[in-house]
Amino acid sequence: MKPINLYSDTQTLPTEEMLDAIRAAELGDDTYGKDPTVKRFEEMAADLMGKEAAMLVLSGTMGNLVALMCHGRPG
């Protein structure tokens, strides 16, 4: 059995297939709503949840903050 290192993704190198996928990926700036991959993912999530729209956030904490901000006012 070949051991694998699951310590961190910073400990591994991408395979040629991974590099090919990176090179072929569509690019766009999500800050301006122009990343086609993120747009497709958000549309898929909205459809899955039966919602009009969805927003990708980077962490559960950020998602919780967005939810609180939608349901309350500052102060």
Sequence and secondary structure as in RCSB ss.txt:
>XXXX:A:sequence
MKPINLYSDTQTLPTEEMLDAIRAAELGDDTYGKDPTVKRFEEMAADLMGKEAAMLVLSGTMGNLVALMCHGRPG
>XXXX:A:secstr
      S GGG    HHHHHHHHH     GGGT  HHHHHHHHHHHHHHT S     SSHHHHHHHHHHHH    
